[in-house]
Amino acid sequence: MPHDPVPALLARATQLLEAEFALLPEFGAAPDLAGMERVLEATARRLADNYPYFHPLYAGQMLKPPHPVARAAYALAMTLNPNNHARDGGRASSAMEMEAVAQIAGMFGWTEFLGHLTSGGTFANLEALWVAGRLAPGRRIVGSEQAHYTHRRISGVLQLPYAGIAADSRGRMDVDALEAEVRKGDVGAVVVTLGTTAAGAVDPLDRVLELRRRYGFRVHVDAAYGGYFRLIPEALDEPARRAYAVLGEADSIVIDPHKHGLQPYGCGCVLFRDPSVGRFYKHDSPYTYFTSKQLHLGEISLECSRAGASAVALWATQQLLPLVEGGEFARGLARGRAAALELDRRLRADAHFEPLAAGGPELDIVVWKLRAPTAEQASELARKLFAACAARDLHLALVQLPHSWFAPASPAGSGNHEGPVTCLRSVLMKPEHEAWLQRIWERLSAACAETVGE
Ligand SMILES: *Cc1c(COP(=O)(O)O)cnc(C)c1O
């Protein structure tokens, strides 16, 4: 493991924070240090049963280590454990949440907006679809077949009808199929995904917005994964760049700081372009504490208690790494993107592999199939290669994709491209992945030679 700067950072900051409360009378019993030490040792041993998510050789699922400053700030906030439901529960951390969320909204060019942090992307999307449902009761929600699975489920919870729209062979929403749906006149909101979970595909938001002008519906952008790529337009290809360029025209946006924003889990964010949707959140709870006349976050959030520490960690991270084009944070994103392009290039040059026929990665997620006569054989090979890589400490992921996304394996192939095929997937979201790509490739090649029996 790399040298961990967090304990030292935390010790100094904890002293400073304790000094702020030094005038209070002493209290409290001596903690059972020996007992806690014993339990923590057991905890460390239990935690070893995990993939090494922090390491560049972990290149599987969407797991990016939180920045050390986020971990330190989170732990520091734990001294107080603020609750960002209301200012009574977390005065400083509520103010920090508002500042941090305003910086995120600023990435999309929004200065007047309504927004807050949530426990994650799912709850943030739920709030966005809930507002969509309040504005257009009973109307349908539609999203591409590659939209996150929770949209259908959330719509069920909200009792809003939901329909899936076909995706193209790159995983992007098919705009003609969308038009055929919205023409029916009963679509209340379209979920547009900027960065699908499976393949990092970018729906053509610019073209969906044209349809909005013609047919009138709400556009919710699920950028839980891909939102931060707004900061590196120069590193994106058309048409993804065009989609990001108009992100600010969405009605609502979800982005997950705990995905690409270097935060510990428990940090999603929902933003509404029109702040007046805050009226739907209005409640008057007899328990809610009001010591200030200012609107508090519990009045614009469906969740009641929320971790103030999440806001503190996010605020600290964005102080160190501002969300600006050309900044260090943006450069980190660009390095993962470069790693994905390089991996795709090597896969295309290697006869064992079959990357997506329609083109390379749109963001930093690479998916590819093993070349084999049938989907069953390709799937079996993918599972074997996955295990052979893991045996070499290279951790990839598996994903089911439509077989039709790949060119026929060979003229002698089965020709049957219906149904899913198990593929390999690598999310190259750590800045270190760029420098580690050669070592990743060596392990992948060796594992592949073993898998195909060379
Ligand atoms: C991860 C993800 C979600 C769900 O977010 P959670 O934070 O896991 O609840 C929704 N949409 C997309 C596109 C995602 O990648």
The ligand as a Tripos MOL2 file, in Angstrom:
@<TRIPOS>MOLECULE
LIG
   15    15     1     0     0
SMALL
NO_CHARGES

@<TRIPOS>ATOM
      1 C1        -23.8040    4.4740  -10.3520 C.3       1 LIG1
      2 C2        -24.8920    5.0070  -11.1800 C.ar      1 LIG1
      3 C3        -26.1690    5.2420  -10.6430 C.ar      1 LIG1
      4 C4        -26.5330    4.8570   -9.2430 C.3       1 LIG1
      5 O1        -25.8500    5.6290   -8.3360 O.3       1 LIG1
      6 P1        -25.5010    5.1070   -6.8560 P.3       1 LIG1
      7 O2        -24.6420    6.1840   -6.3370 O.co2     1 LIG1
      8 O3        -24.7930    3.7940   -7.0350 O.co2     1 LIG1
      9 O4        -26.7800    4.9580   -6.1150 O.co2     1 LIG1
     10 C5        -27.1230    5.8140  -11.4650 C.ar      1 LIG1
     11 N1        -26.8410    6.1150  -12.7440 N.ar      1 LIG1
     12 C6        -25.6330    5.9010  -13.2930 C.ar      1 LIG1
     13 C7        -25.3940    6.2740  -14.7180 C.3       1 LIG1
     14 C8        -24.6180    5.3230  -12.5340 C.ar      1 LIG1
     15 O5        -23.4260    5.0720  -13.0940 O.3       1 LIG1
@<TRIPOS>BOND
     1     1     2 1
     2     2     3 ar
     3     2    14 ar
     4     3     4 1
     5     3    10 ar
     6     4     5 1
     7     5     6 1
     8     6     7 2
     9     6     8 1
    10     6     9 1
    11    10    11 ar
    12    11    12 ar
    13    12    13 1
    14    12    14 ar
    15    14    15 1
@<TRIPOS>SUBSTRUCTURE
     1 LIG1         1 GROUP 0 **** ****
